[in-house]
Amino acid sequence: MTVRTLVLRDLEDSWGLFFSDQSPKGQALARDHRLALALWFPSLQRQWRLWGTASPLPEAVLDAHWPRKPRPAKLSDQVQTRLGQSAPVTAAHLAETQTAVAAEFAAVADGDLPRPAHANGVRLTLEGMEQLTLHRDRAHERFAYHLGAEGWAETPLVP
């Protein structure tokens, strides 16, 4: 299992996570469908760890997500199409490719920018979670949550 940053943009029915399948994270998910997330909420002093199984998002969900993606990120996906995400590249070649992509799509309206085939995503089916809440004036609180036949079960943990 690898640790990578993913973009979380969809919380309607489940956790929709978006990435390029050319990336190390995309390649790792193709080999191993287990997925874990760590979420930190500094204003609440709360951390969540979630884990479960990833399954590919349907094309319809990917197509619905694409228009909400910022234009610079869409152009970056086009650069990845040409160079491959996370591939070694010289700064000059990267700049040339970015300039060429910007020129190629300059006259294309944002809504008409094509979604590359490698722009994919997964849905996380949760199997378990842990929550840690930090307190300045008393002991921290930590709980585990496991999904069973009866639903979610909460277990206090030693922080």
N, C-alpha and C positions, 0 to 999 in steps of 0.2 A: 504494500500500500504506500502511496506517495502523498505528500502534503503539497497542495497547490491552492492558490487563490482562485475562486470562481465568482462569477457575477450572479447574485441572487436577485431576480427581478419579478418572480411570480410566486405568490403565496395563496392563490385562489383555492385549489383543491389539494395541493401538495407542494413540496419544495421543488420549484423549477430552476435548474442551474444551467448556465449557458457557457459554452467553451468552443474551442476549435478542436476537431478530432485529430488535427495534425500536431497538436501540442503534446508535451510530455504527459499532462494530466489526461488528455483524451486517449492517448495510447495506453496509459496505465488503467483507465476505466474499461478499455476494450479487453484487457487481459484479466482484470479482477473487478467484479461488479460491486464489491464492498466499498462503502463510502462513509467517511466521517467528517463532520463539520465542527468547527469551534467558533462560537459567536461571543463577542465581548461587548457589553453595554456599559461604557464607563460612567454615564450619568446615574445608572442604577447600581454600579459596583457589582454587576452580575455577569457570570459566565455560563454559557450553555455548551455542552458537548452533545452532539447528536450522531447516531450511526444507524446504518441500515444498508439497503440494497438499491443500487441505481439501475434504472431501466430507461431506454431511449425515449425521448419525447416524440410524439407523433409530428409528422410534417406540418399539419395544420397548426399546431401550437408554435412550432418554430417560425412559420410564416406570419402568425399573429404577433409574435414577439419582435420580429425584424423591424417593422416600422417604428417601434418605440425606442430602438437603439439610436444613440446619438450619431450624427453624420461622421464625425472624426473616427468613431469606433468602426463604422461601416467601411470607411476608406482603409482603415488599418487591416480589416479582414481581407480587402482586395490586395493589399501589399503581402499579406500572409499567403494568399493564393499564388503569388508569383515567387516568393522566396521561401515559404515554409515557416511556420511559427517556431521560434526558438532556435532557428538555424543560425550558425555562425555567419557573419557578414561584416564587410568593412563599413565604416561609417559613410564613406563616399558612395558605395553601392546602395546602401539603405536610403540615403538622401536622394539619389537619382531615381530609385524606384518609387519613393513617396511622391516626388515631384511629377513623375510620369503618371502615376495613378490619379493624382489631383487634377492634372491636365485632362486626362482621359474622361473623367467623370464630372468635370467642371460644369458642363451644360446639362447634366442629368439631374432632374429634380430629386430631392431627398427620398420621396416615396417610390421613385423608380429605380433606385440603386438595387442591383440584384443581390440576393443572398447567396453567397458561395456555398457549394455542397459541403464544405468542411465546417461550416458554422452550425454546430449542433448543440444538443443539450440533453440532460437527463432529469428524470424525476426521482427523488429520494423517497423510498418507502421506509419509514422509520421503524426500527426494532427496539431502540433504547435511547435514553437521554440521561444526562446528569446536569444538575444545576448547582452552582456555587454562588452564594451571596456573601460578599465581604462586609464586615461591620467594623467600625473604628472603636466602638465603645463596648463591644461584647463579642462572644465567640462567633466565628463565621458559621454559616449554615450550608449544608450540602445534602442533596437528595438524588437518588437514582430512580429512574422510571423505566419499567420494562413492560412491554406489550405482551399480554397473555390472552388466553381464551376469554377471560372475563373483562378484558379491557386493560387500561393502564394501572399498574401497581406502583405505589410510591414506597421507597425504602430510605429512611434517614441514613446518612453516612457520616463517619468521622471526617471533619474537614481536613 
